[in-house]
Amino acid sequence: MYDILAREERKDLDYQTALDYCPTMLTQEFALDELHADEEQLIFNDKPLKATYDGWTALFKVLRIPPKYGFKVCPRDLLRASINRLIQEDKKTYCLVKRPTDDVLIGITKKAKSVVKNKDILEGIPHPNRDSVKVNFSDAYMDFLSLIDEGVEARPGDVHKLGYYINGFEDGRLPVGGVGLYRMVCLNALYEWLPESIFKFVRSQGLGLFVSQIFDDKREQRIEYLQKTVRAVGESPVYIHQFTKSWRTISKILGKIGADEVLGVSEEERDLYTSQYRAWKKDGDPNEPIPLEIPIYDFLNSVTEIEKTLLPRDRTAVRKLGGELFQEMAELVSVGVSK
């Protein structure tokens, strides 16, 4: 594999510092055959082009090279030949996304107009709410959490930090966030809940309106409802299909043994749960899932605790998993929680 440059990262910036720092990525339309690989590096317009992990991943996806194969399996000579051969076969126009500081490749998109500027996202936050924002940057990726409520100590099931979460990608991925989305910290594990309606809203209404409506006058009502939901979920069990889904997601990232360790099960226990899941899936009642004797917040903490050690794309997969699990539990208990 070729050299992979590190991301430029800044963490926990206040609003004004983030706005002053916020880098705007350089975008440039190009024909794919303007790019090629030599023995040492990528070449673009006859000049060397370094790339981060995200930049290489984007190129592999455009060329339909499995990233795991490109990063870990394929010898450099074969990878170079594959890249150059596939580039010559692709006659489409793309958009190159580079860091402004050192001209390093961080992404490739199909259309330049799909790139949304992170600075525009930040400037959409109303003035009264800017003091509560903490912003993180990782090249083209930005996220921030506007804290609404903070507890003193985090015990399993407590609401320790509650707020609205937004992230944006200047490498072409759709910015997302949440009206009613919150992140909670229990035993230092992170949770997110992202309703599907948010994606539809961003696509149909646009980003500026979406950001401004996160801070509307119904905020406190939503927070109170979420707090009640958090407490109600804590009384629920983990079900067999939730365990299976979590194990499968984590095993794709960490392998079977790693997934067993994260979820705190032995190989024998995992095999037992798998056989129970298959039997329930085949002959059981979908409306009566099998409960396990695992405390729900201990389980969710185990799932989301690992995200802090992962690469951004794997971290997003784990956060999504934790959010989906919690959303499912919230929907199950919502009958007993008054909005």
C-alpha positions as CSV (number, residue, x, y, z in Angstrom):
1,M,0.0,0.0,0.0
2,Y,1.1,3.6,-0.6
3,D,1.7,6.2,2.2
4,I,-1.4,7.3,4.1
5,L,-1.3,10.8,5.6
6,A,-2.9,11.6,9.0
7,R,-6.1,13.7,9.3
8,E,-5.9,17.2,10.6
9,E,-8.0,17.2,13.8
10,R,-9.1,19.9,16.3
11,K,-11.3,19.0,19.3
12,D,-13.7,20.7,21.7
13,L,-13.5,24.2,20.2
14,D,-15.9,26.9,21.3
15,Y,-18.1,28.5,18.7
16,Q,-15.9,31.5,17.8
17,T,-12.7,29.5,17.8
18,A,-14.4,27.0,15.5
19,L,-15.7,29.7,13.2
20,D,-12.3,31.3,12.9
21,Y,-10.5,28.0,12.3
22,C,-13.1,26.3,10.1
23,P,-11.2,25.4,6.9
24,T,-13.0,25.3,3.6
25,M,-11.9,22.4,1.6
26,L,-10.7,22.9,-2.0
27,T,-12.8,21.4,-4.7
28,Q,-11.9,20.9,-8.3
29,E,-13.7,19.2,-11.1
30,F,-11.5,16.8,-13.1
31,A,-11.6,13.8,-15.5
32,L,-10.5,10.7,-13.7
33,D,-7.8,10.0,-16.4
34,E,-6.0,13.1,-15.2
35,L,-5.0,11.0,-12.2
36,H,-2.6,8.0,-12.2
37,A,-0.3,6.1,-9.8
38,D,3.4,5.5,-10.2
39,E,5.7,3.4,-8.1
40,E,5.7,5.8,-5.1
41,Q,2.5,7.9,-5.1
42,L,-0.5,9.3,-6.9
43,I,0.1,11.8,-9.7
44,F,-2.4,14.5,-10.6
45,N,-1.6,17.0,-13.4
46,D,2.0,15.8,-13.4
47,K,2.4,16.7,-9.6
48,P,2.6,14.3,-6.7
49,L,-0.7,14.0,-4.7
50,K,-0.7,12.6,-1.2
51,A,-3.9,11.2,0.3
52,T,-5.4,10.5,3.7
53,Y,-7.2,7.3,4.6
54,D,-10.5,8.9,3.5
55,G,-8.9,10.1,0.3
56,W,-7.7,6.6,-0.6
57,T,-11.1,5.1,0.4
58,A,-12.9,7.5,-1.8
59,L,-10.7,6.6,-4.8
60,F,-11.1,2.9,-4.1
61,K,-14.9,3.3,-4.1
62,V,-14.9,5.2,-7.3
63,L,-12.8,2.5,-9.0
64,R,-14.9,-0.3,-7.3
65,I,-11.8,-1.7,-5.5
66,P,-12.8,-3.1,-2.1
67,P,-11.1,-0.9,0.5
68,K,-10.0,-3.8,2.6
69,Y,-8.3,-5.4,-0.4
70,G,-6.7,-2.1,-1.4
71,F,-5.4,-1.3,2.0
72,K,-4.3,-4.7,3.4
73,V,-4.2,-7.4,0.7
74,C,-3.1,-6.1,-2.7
75,P,0.7,-5.7,-3.3
76,R,1.7,-2.2,-4.4
77,D,2.7,-3.2,-7.9
78,L,-0.7,-4.9,-8.5
79,L,-2.5,-2.0,-6.9
80,R,-0.8,0.5,-9.1
81,A,-1.6,-1.5,-12.2
82,S,-5.3,-1.9,-11.1
83,I,-5.7,1.8,-10.3
84,N,-4.2,2.9,-13.7
85,R,-6.3,0.3,-15.7
86,L,-9.6,1.2,-14.0
87,I,-8.9,4.9,-14.3
88,Q,-8.5,4.6,-18.1
89,E,-11.9,2.8,-18.3
90,D,-13.8,5.5,-16.4
91,K,-14.6,8.5,-18.6
92,K,-16.8,10.4,-16.0
93,T,-16.1,13.8,-14.4
94,Y,-15.6,13.9,-10.7
95,C,-14.8,16.5,-8.0
96,L,-11.5,16.3,-6.2
97,V,-11.7,17.4,-2.5
98,K,-8.4,18.6,-1.0
99,R,-7.2,20.2,2.3
100,P,-6.5,23.9,1.9
101,T,-3.3,23.7,4.0
102,D,-1.2,21.2,2.1
103,D,-3.2,20.1,-1.0
104,V,-3.8,16.6,0.3
105,L,-6.5,14.4,-1.2
106,I,-9.3,13.7,1.3
107,G,-12.2,12.8,-0.9
108,I,-13.7,12.4,-4.4
109,T,-17.3,13.2,-5.2
110,K,-19.4,12.8,-8.3
111,K,-20.6,16.4,-8.4
112,A,-19.0,19.5,-6.9
113,K,-22.4,21.0,-6.0
114,S,-23.0,18.2,-3.5
115,V,-20.3,19.7,-1.2
116,V,-21.9,21.7,1.7
117,K,-19.5,24.1,3.5
118,N,-19.1,23.5,7.2
119,K,-18.8,27.2,7.8
120,D,-22.4,27.6,6.5
121,I,-23.6,25.0,9.0
122,L,-21.9,26.9,11.9
123,E,-23.3,30.2,10.8
124,G,-26.8,28.7,10.8
125,I,-26.8,28.4,14.6
126,P,-28.8,31.2,16.2
127,H,-26.8,33.6,18.4
128,P,-28.4,32.6,21.8
129,N,-27.3,29.0,21.3
130,R,-23.7,29.5,20.2
131,D,-22.2,29.6,23.7
132,S,-23.4,26.0,24.3
133,V,-21.6,24.5,21.2
134,K,-18.4,22.4,21.3
135,V,-17.1,21.7,17.8
136,N,-14.7,19.0,16.5
137,F,-13.0,18.9,13.1
138,S,-11.3,16.0,11.3
139,D,-10.4,17.3,7.8
140,A,-13.6,17.6,5.9
141,Y,-15.7,16.2,8.8
142,M,-17.1,18.4,11.4
143,D,-19.5,17.7,14.3
144,F,-20.8,19.6,17.2
145,L,-23.0,19.0,20.2
146,S,-25.2,21.7,21.7
147,L,-25.6,20.7,25.4
148,I,-29.0,21.3,26.9
149,D,-28.8,19.5,30.2
150,E,-25.9,18.2,32.3
151,G,-26.1,15.8,35.3
152,V,-23.5,15.7,38.2
153,E,-22.6,12.0,38.0
154,A,-23.2,9.5,35.2
155,R,-24.8,6.3,36.4
156,P,-26.3,3.7,34.0
157,G,-29.5,5.1,32.7
158,D,-28.9,8.7,33.9
159,V,-29.1,11.6,31.5
160,H,-25.6,13.0,31.9
161,K,-25.3,15.2,28.8
162,L,-28.2,15.9,26.5
163,G,-28.3,18.0,23.4
164,Y,-28.6,18.4,19.7
165,Y,-25.9,16.8,17.4
166,I,-25.1,17.9,13.9
167,N,-22.3,16.7,11.6
168,G,-21.2,17.9,8.2
169,F,-18.9,16.6,5.5
170,E,-17.1,18.8,3.0
171,D,-16.1,15.7,1.0
172,G,-19.5,15.3,-0.4
173,R,-21.5,13.2,2.1
174,L,-24.8,14.6,3.2
175,P,-24.7,16.6,6.4
176,V,-27.0,15.2,9.1
177,G,-28.2,16.0,12.6
178,G,-31.2,15.9,14.7
179,V,-34.3,17.8,15.8
180,G,-34.8,15.8,19.0
181,L,-31.6,14.0,18.4
182,Y,-29.6,13.7,21.6
183,R,-26.3,12.3,22.8
184,M,-26.2,10.9,26.3
185,V,-23.1,9.9,28.3
186,C,-23.4,7.0,30.7
187,L,-20.2,5.5,32.0
188,N,-18.4,7.6,29.4
189,A,-20.2,5.8,26.5
190,L,-21.9,7.8,23.8
191,Y,-25.4,7.4,22.4
192,E,-27.2,9.0,19.5
193,W,-30.7,8.8,18.3
194,L,-31.4,10.0,14.8
195,P,-35.0,9.7,13.5
196,E,-35.3,8.8,9.8
197,S,-37.4,11.9,9.3
198,I,-34.3,14.0,9.8
199,F,-32.7,12.8,6.5
200,K,-35.9,13.4,4.6
201,F,-36.1,16.9,6.1
202,V,-32.6,17.9,5.1
203,R,-33.1,16.6,1.6
204,S,-36.5,18.4,1.1
205,Q,-36.0,21.7,3.1
206,G,-32.3,22.4,2.8
207,L,-29.6,22.7,5.5
208,G,-30.1,26.3,6.6
209,L,-33.7,25.9,7.6
210,F,-32.8,22.6,9.3
211,V,-30.1,24.1,11.5
212,S,-32.3,27.0,12.6
213,Q,-35.3,24.8,13.5
214,I,-33.1,22.6,15.8
215,F,-33.3,25.5,18.3
216,D,-37.0,26.3,18.1
217,D,-39.4,27.1,21.0
218,K,-40.4,23.4,21.5
219,R,-36.9,22.4,22.6
220,E,-37.6,22.2,26.3
221,Q,-40.7,20.0,25.7
222,R,-38.6,17.6,23.6
223,I,-35.9,17.4,26.2
224,E,-38.5,16.6,29.0
225,Y,-39.9,13.8,26.8
226,L,-36.5,12.4,26.1
227,Q,-35.6,12.4,29.8
228,K,-38.7,10.4,30.6
229,T,-37.9,8.0,27.7
230,V,-34.4,7.5,29.0
231,R,-35.7,6.5,32.4
232,A,-38.3,4.2,30.9
233,V,-35.9,2.4,28.6
234,G,-33.7,1.6,31.6
235,E,-36.3,-0.8,32.8
236,S,-36.4,-2.8,29.5
237,P,-34.4,-6.0,28.7
238,V,-32.1,-6.6,25.8
239,Y,-33.8,-8.9,23.2
240,I,-32.1,-11.7,21.2
241,H,-32.4,-9.9,17.8
242,Q,-30.8,-6.8,19.3
243,F,-27.8,-8.8,20.6
244,T,-27.4,-10.6,17.2
245,K,-27.5,-7.3,15.2
246,S,-25.0,-5.7,17.5
247,W,-22.6,-8.7,17.5
248,R,-22.7,-8.8,13.7
249,T,-22.0,-5.1,13.3
250,I,-19.1,-5.1,15.8
251,S,-17.6,-8.4,14.4
252,K,-17.2,-6.8,11.0
253,I,-15.0,-4.2,12.6
254,L,-13.2,-6.1,15.3
255,G,-13.6,-9.7,14.3
256,K,-15.5,-12.5,16.2
257,I,-13.3,-12.5,19.3
258,G,-13.3,-8.7,19.5
259,A,-17.1,-8.7,19.3
260,D,-17.3,-11.3,22.1
261,E,-15.1,-9.2,24.3
262,V,-17.0,-6.0,23.7
263,L,-20.4,-7.6,24.5
264,G,-19.0,-9.7,27.4
265,V,-19.9,-13.2,26.2
266,S,-18.0,-16.4,25.7
267,E,-17.9,-18.2,22.4
268,E,-20.3,-20.8,23.9
269,E,-22.8,-18.1,25.0
270,R,-22.6,-16.4,21.6
271,D,-23.3,-19.7,19.8
272,L,-26.3,-20.3,22.1
273,Y,-27.7,-16.9,21.4
274,T,-27.2,-17.4,17.7
275,S,-29.1,-20.7,17.7
276,Q,-31.9,-19.1,19.8
277,Y,-32.1,-16.2,17.3
278,R,-32.3,-18.5,14.3
279,A,-35.0,-20.6,15.9
280,W,-37.0,-17.5,16.8
281,K,-36.5,-16.0,13.3
282,K,-37.7,-19.3,11.7
283,D,-40.6,-20.3,13.9
284,G,-41.1,-17.6,16.6
285,D,-43.6,-14.8,16.9
286,P,-42.1,-11.5,15.5
287,N,-44.1,-9.6,18.1
288,E,-42.7,-11.6,21.0
289,P,-38.9,-11.4,20.8
290,I,-36.8,-13.4,23.3
291,P,-35.6,-11.3,26.2
292,L,-32.1,-11.8,27.6
293,E,-30.9,-11.3,31.2
294,I,-28.7,-8.4,30.2
295,P,-29.3,-4.9,31.6
296,I,-30.1,-2.6,28.7
297,Y,-27.8,0.3,29.7
298,D,-24.9,-2.1,30.4
299,F,-25.4,-3.5,27.0
300,L,-25.6,-0.1,25.2
301,N,-22.6,1.1,27.1
302,S,-20.6,-1.9,25.9
303,V,-21.7,-1.3,22.3
304,T,-20.9,2.4,22.2
305,E,-17.9,2.5,24.5
306,I,-15.6,1.2,21.7
307,E,-16.4,4.0,19.3
308,K,-13.8,6.3,20.8
309,T,-11.0,4.1,19.6
310,L,-12.2,3.6,16.0
311,L,-11.7,5.3,12.7
312,P,-14.4,7.8,11.8
313,R,-16.3,5.5,9.4
314,D,-16.3,2.6,11.8
315,R,-17.2,5.0,14.6
316,T,-20.2,6.2,12.6
317,A,-21.3,2.6,12.1
318,V,-21.2,1.9,15.9
319,R,-22.9,5.2,16.8
320,K,-25.6,4.4,14.3
321,L,-26.0,0.9,15.8
322,G,-26.3,2.4,19.3
323,G,-28.8,4.9,18.1
324,E,-30.9,2.3,16.3
325,L,-31.0,0.1,19.4
326,F,-32.0,2.9,21.6
327,Q,-34.6,4.2,19.2
328,E,-36.2,0.7,19.0
329,M,-36.3,0.5,22.8
330,A,-37.7,4.1,23.0
331,E,-40.5,3.1,20.6
332,L,-41.3,0.0,22.7
333,V,-41.7,2.0,25.9
334,S,-43.3,5.1,24.3
335,V,-46.8,3.9,25.1
336,G,-46.0,4.5,28.8
337,V,-44.3,7.9,28.3
338,S,-46.4,10.9,27.7
339,K,-45.2,13.4,25.1
